Amino acid sequence: MAAITEKSIDLGGFAVHFLECGNPDGAAVVLLHGMKFQAETWCELGTLELLAAMDLHVLAVDMPGFGKSPASESAPVETLARFFAHLGIDRAVVVGPSMGGRTALEFAVAHPQRINGLVLIGAVGVEENRAGLSTITAPTLIVWGAEDQVSPLTNSDILVAELQNAQREIYPQAPHPCYLAQPDRWHASLRTFLIDRHM
């Protein structure tokens, strides 16, 4: 069982809570969350343990106003940039489902040098960020539920067409939070993507 540490840091006037596990000297993986979820979701799902077992440095963040992080005026992308800076994270794979996918996309457009890889699960905000997608060069895994009623499959089509280095997996009969509905498949997808990236 991986040892998971609960932490809270001040990012310049506001606090952010996160969970940390794995090898602090390993490659960093930052896990964001969807609108109805939080850092703890990744712990319950077993994703933190999976990544820690791969000798990675795993950080699951509660964005302001979610989980145990108090609300703040800081925009999500700015919050993530401060989080990286505060913890001395040079580059990371950023995993973002739904709302977290929007944040991951916008962060990748604003800070491409910080992205070692992207994992987008039923991301929202795709159309709004379409103009910047072609600038993202990091390897990207796109995961979608075939029955997604929140972010339609056409959004994944846009990502496949516009991103320079993307691969897609569609989970049959899966809803918007497809990673929660099919956790074994999700963990296999994530593990394969990271191994292929030599993480």
N, C-alpha and C positions, 0 to 999 in steps of 0.2 A: 504494500500500500504506500503510495507516494505521500510524503509529508507535505501538507498544504498550509502555507502561512497566510494569515489574514493581515493586511496592512492598510494604513491610511496615510496619505501624504498631502502636504500643503503645496498647491501649485500657484502660489501668488495670490492669496486672498480667498481661495476656495479649496475645499478638501476633496480628494478622490480616494475611494476605497477600492482595493483590488485583492485578488488572490494570487499567490505566487508559489510555484513548485518547480521541481526539476533541477537541472544543473545550471547554476548561475553563470558559468562560463560557456554554456552551450549556446547554439544559435537561438535567437529570440523568436517566440511566437506570441502575438498579442491577440487575445480573443475579445471581440466586442459582443454586443447582444442586441436582440430585437426589442420592440416596443413593450412587449408584455413580459420580458424576461430580464435576467441580471447575471452577474458573474457566477453566482451560485449554481445557475442552470448547467454550466459546463462541468461543474463538480459532480452534480447529481447524474449527469449523463455519462460520466466516466471519461470525458475528453481530456481533462487535466491529467488523469492517471496515465492514459495512453501516451500523451506527449512527453510526460516526465519519464516514462519507461524508454523513450527514444533518446534520452539524454539531452533534451532540449530545455531551454529556459522559458518557462510558460507563465504568462501573465494574463489573467482574466479581469477586465476592468469594469467597474460600475460607472457608467457615464453619469454626469451631474443630473440629479433628479430621479435616478433609478437605483434600485438596490439599496445599498448603505451609503451612497454618495449624496450629500445634500444638493439641492438645486443651486445653479449658478447662472450668471449671465454669459459665461464663456461659451462660445460656439464650439460644437463637437470637434471640429478639425483643429481649432486652437488648443482645446483641452488635450487632445491626443499629442500634438506637437510639444506641449509643455511636459506631458507625461514622459515622452521619449527623452527629452532634454534632462529632466530631473533625475531619471534613472540611468542616464548615460547609455541609452540604447541607440546604437549607430544605425542599424538596419534590422528589420524584422519582417517575418511573414505576418500579415494582418488578416484575421478571419472575421468576416462580417455577415451575419444573417439579417435580412430584411432592413430595418432602420440602420443597423450596424453596417450593412453593406453599402448604404449611401455614404456613411461616414468614411468607410474604408476607401471607396472610390474617390471621394473628394480629397481625402488625405493623400492618396496616391497621385492625384493630379497636382496638388499643391507642393508635395514633398517627395518627388519620385526617387530621390537619392536615399530615402529612408526605407524603401520597400524592397524586401528580398523576395517577396512573393505575395500574391493575393488569393484569398479564397472567398468567393462571393456566393452566398446561399439565398436564393429568392430575393435578391437585392431590390430595394425600391430606389427611386431617384435616378434611374438609368437614363431616361429621356432628357431630364434636366441637365445631366452631366455629359451628354453625348459629345459635345464639342471638344471636351478634353480627353476623351477616351483614347484617341490615337497616340497621345503622348505617353501613355503607360506602357512601358516595355517589360515590366516584371512578369515572370511566369504566373499565369492566373488559372485557377480551377473554378469553374462555374458549375454550381450544383442547384438543381431546380426540381421541385415536385411537379409531376405531370398534371396534377389537379390543383395547382396553385390558383386561388381565387383572389389573391391580394396583389401579387406582382406577376402579370401574365407571362407566359412562355415567350411572347414576342420580345420581352425585355432581355431574355437570354440570347435571342437571335441577334439583337443589337450588339450585345457584348461580344459575341463570337465574331461578328463582322468587323467591329471597330477596334478591338484590342489586338495588339501585335502578336501576343504569345499566349493564346488561351485554348483551353480544352474544356469540354462540357460533359456533364453527366446528368441525365434526367431520370429521376426515380419514379417508376410507374406507380400509379394509384396513390401517390403521396401528396399531402396538402402543402400549404405554404411553409410551415416549419417541418420540412421533409427530414431534416437531420434528427428531429425528436421522434418522428414517426418510424423512421428506419435507422436506428442508431448503429446497428452492426454494419450496415452498408456505408453509412456516413464515415464511420471510423476507418473502414477499409479504404474508402476514397481518399480521405485525408492522409492516411499513412502512406499510401502509394504515391500520392503527389509529393509529399515531403521526401520520401526515399529517392524518387526520381530527380529531385532537386539537390540530392546529396546532403540533406540536412542531418 
